[in-house]
Amino acid sequence: MPGFEIFGDEERKQVNDVLDSGILMRYGFDGLRNNHWKAKEFENNFAKKMQSKYCQLVSSGTSALTIALASAGIGAGDEVIMPVFTFVASFESILALGAIPVLVDIDDTLTLDPKAVEAAITSKTKCVMPVHMCGSMADLNALQTICDKNQLLLLEDACQAIGGSYNGKPLGSIGDLGCFSFDFVKTITCGEGGAVITNNKDYYVNSDQYQDHGHDHVGKDRGAETHPNMGYNYRISELHAAVGVAQLEKLDAILEIQKKNYTLVREMLETLEGVTFRRVPEGGEENYSFLSFFLPTEELTKKAINALSEAGVEANFYWYTNNWHYINGWEHLRNIKSLTNVTPEVRNQLEKLNTTDFSKSDAVMSRTISSLLKISWTDEEVLERAEKIKKAIVSVL
Ligand SMILES: *Cc1c(COP(=O)(O)O)cnc(C)c1O
């Protein structure tokens, strides 16, 4: 999966362009920057790649989510529906705006269960935030229908699924807004970085201003620019953007390797009775960064995870007991461990997490193993790994 595995001369060249001039900022200093605008270049290239009108490059995937919500006017008191299986960034970005995260079940797609979404809608709901975990997508048709019917915003978190598609469209480009992360372990990386894409001009203009203290970015004199709305600083630096420019060029090649490696492992595991695979919604194509599969019971899955670790097979994830990706591990959220005051309505919602029944998600997550597919492995290494995984599973089934 991660782009850092293939950091090379192409990235160094892009970064050196920036180091040569010493203009590390994405705005201004026109005469000194040797005409290098790495952030702008990335945004133009990425918007094209994602078949979207606009792209705003920012400092992280988490800030991208916050900016996307803010750009659509979502804030204090508004409810945002998100899945119980994701990364902590989902609720962090919502809470940062004073909005209320409403956590709901996932299904065998490992993403939002549309029925659970529908059941969670209230008069305060403003947005549905599917998270395309581990390279594959939510049932976007079903979610779009629910959003249309209830006039809700559809915001795709595509941080883990860059390059995947749904009905021929790039993931992230289907909802009203889509967000990506380019942190160091993502499919392509800037070191740190993120992006918002949209076809909505208002959301784009709002994103552009919000991530830079409200700057309207009109004219050539930064100090004289006006600030139509209050903002924040979520800017990316030119150095980070430069890495991204080179990495984006490698995306197609990365996806191709991932698909090949995924297929080798999958074909091996498909021969095993008792192993089933995560459901990919009809019309969807994964980005193949992980192969996620189910064993028949929680007990067998735990045994398999132990067997894999004893056999020294790295990078197999059991999210069910992971601190960062599943609600079971988020005791800081459930117990409202906050450095700052939390509004009563947020507190109310979070307190409910301790008594809400998520057994439907537990039943899926407790049987899920996700196997990472590195791009630096040779075919022999992938096959050897697949054999070891097969052997570990057979030993417990
Ligand atoms: C990585 C990730 C993010 C946040 O990205 P950062 O750039 O690390 O802030 C958000 N959502 C998901 C699903 C992620 O995997």
The ligand as an SDF file (V2000), in Angstrom:
LIG
                    3D

 15 15  0  0  0  0  0  0  0  0999 V2000
   -5.3740    8.4200    7.4170 C   0  0  0  0  0  0  0  0  0  0  0  0
   -6.8370    8.6210    7.5360 C   0  0  0  0  0  0  0  0  0  0  0  0
   -7.4080    9.8620    7.8360 C   0  0  0  0  0  0  0  0  0  0  0  0
   -6.6370   11.0520    8.2970 C   0  0  0  0  0  0  0  0  0  0  0  0
   -5.5310   11.3770    7.6250 O   0  0  0  0  0  0  0  0  0  0  0  0
   -4.2860   12.1570    8.2730 P   0  0  0  0  0  0  0  0  0  0  0  0
   -3.6550   12.7070    7.0360 O   0  0  0  0  0  0  0  0  0  0  0  0
   -3.4260   11.1470    8.9480 O   0  0  0  0  0  0  0  0  0  0  0  0
   -4.7990   13.2100    9.1640 O   0  0  0  0  0  0  0  0  0  0  0  0
   -8.7820    9.9810    7.8390 C   0  0  0  0  0  0  0  0  0  0  0  0
   -9.5700    8.9380    7.5720 N   0  0  0  0  0  0  0  0  0  0  0  0
   -9.0660    7.7200    7.2980 C   0  0  0  0  0  0  0  0  0  0  0  0
   -9.9970    6.6070    6.9850 C   0  0  0  0  0  0  0  0  0  0  0  0
   -7.6920    7.5120    7.3000 C   0  0  0  0  0  0  0  0  0  0  0  0
   -7.2150    6.2930    7.0630 O   0  0  0  0  0  0  0  0  0  0  0  0
  1  2  1  0
  2  3  1  0
  2 14  2  0
  3  4  1  0
  3 10  2  0
  4  5  1  0
  5  6  1  0
  6  7  2  0
  6  8  1  0
  6  9  1  0
 10 11  1  0
 11 12  2  0
 12 13  1  0
 12 14  1  0
 14 15  1  0
M  END
$$$$
